[in-house]
Each structure stands twice: as C-alpha cells, then as structure tokens.
C-alpha cells in the first residue's frame, strides 16, 4: 500500500510538502532556525561549532549567524535525527491522507472521515504542544508558562524527550493503522463442500 501511495505523484508531492513544512515548523519553534535578529547578538557573520544539549544529549552543533539577512541556523546530528524522523512520519501520513482523498478508497464518507481524523488527530497532538507552549510564554509570560515550556520545548527536559518519543510512537501507530485499514479485505478462495 505504501508503495502505491508513493507512486501517486500528487500524494507524494503533498507528503513531501507537508514533511518540509513540518521540519521548518519544528526548527523555528525550537529556535534552531530564526529570521529575526536578537538583541545583543553578533553584528558580523559568525560560524562556530559548540556543544549544545539537545534532548538530554550533548551534540556538536554548527551555528551560523548572518546578521545582515537576518538569519540564524543551528544544525546538530540529534536535531536532524529527531526532526527528520517526525517530519518523515508526518509526511507519510499526509501522503496517505492525500491518497485516500484522491482515490476515495474508503467504503463510505463516515469511514473515510474517521480514518482521516485519526491520522490528523495524531499529527495535531504531536505538533501543537510546542506551539501552545510558545504562545503561552508570549501570552502570560515566562514565569507562569515556564512548566508548559519545560514540558514541550526545553530540550534539556526529560519530559520533552518523553513527548518526542510519544509523538514518534503516535505518528508511527497512525501510519501503520492507515496502511492496514486501506488494505482490501482478504477473501478466502477455498471452496467448501456444499450440502
């Protein structure tokens, strides 16, 4: 089933687009990609490799600051593994949704909507935690929203690691569910004796 989805050019492009948007979303929400200059930041182009804690592990992180654009980019192996995994899983889920919508493979509208809702629900849960945490910090201030920020966004938090692992499990589960539910039912070809 997954091969058929990836052979569909529209579903494939839709999945790739959603995967790229998800990667950019997670990079900007975690501060590894920024298009805003920070006060007190360097005023000249800076390229440096620093040890940075990302999901409780210290990774060598390449940081690039281009203040004249303004652009800040930080890249580490851990960040690429996690953001890449989540983005690929969400992109594959999106490609499956696009395939369902295009091919109308479900029996009825209710079943199709329920399957799509299951996939979208898991993706929403995994993506909205960090966004809600950032909005809460902006809306009510860092002192009130600090616990929420610590759970979803702070990469040194063990709860943040559990959230990421839970999200990956949820995305993988919805992908497996979608693939299995799209399979045509197996019909037995065995012929039994008639009375």
Buried (B, 14 or more C-beta within 10 A) or exposed (E): BBEEBBEBEEBBEBBBBBBEBBBEBBBBBBEBBBEEBEEEEEEEEEEEEEEBBBBEEEBEBEBEBBBEEEBBBBBBEBBEEBBEBBBBBBBBBBBBBBBBBEEEBBEEEEEBEEBBEBBBEBBEBBBEBBBBBBEBBEEEEEEEBBEBBBBBBBBEBEEBBEBBEEBBEBBBEBBEBBBEBBEEEEEEEEEEEEE
